[in-house]
Amino acid sequence: MSYYRHHVFFCCNERDPPERCCANNDALAMQKYAKQRIKALGMSGPDRVRINKAGCLDRCEEGPVIVVYPEEVWYTYVDKDDIDEIIDRHVIGGEIVERLRI
């Protein structure tokens, strides 16, 4: 059994221009937003949900990216609405958000 029910990693890697990177797409702000939202929902901690920053996840060309474990589902996103949808439908509801999946 996993220590967390869901472990969500946000790529927050920063690359030198002209390379694409998740950091240039507000990845850090989106990670902070997701972490605050999970805490507000009372879902953070052991046997619940953990939202983490990650270094390069090596998919910046498809980014910004997050990966949700234990399902190993990779997503891209544009804004807080997309983050909310991933939290609501996948993390809470157990449904993969196909429109954001990469």
Steps between C-alpha positions, in 0.01 A plus 500: 500500500625844408573760767272744312176411326604743226838665449497786249824636355516837324798549272644836601816471294657811350703482180695764316323658200413408235421159649148449631457443870217455744621789718416743218137389522435596864575147621610615845187713549280210384676262739445738790136542399443122488671450835285771664184356345576148624566638849176702491311183407654322800665245273871551571724267695583132538249261341354799317652734242844656463572780251871536420732709286727299277810575302502413134256224413642503145172582326527878481420495127152382598478728800434624739463152644394320816491130575257335741602184683427218563316498165801651318276734302669796330312825442555839349306807609441864416351661808342451843182367340699209356666437838159503667369251245793264561449526877122463484473228240820299545633550851157510666282315250744243364421591137783573256457837327558389141495849348806599707682167484831476314 
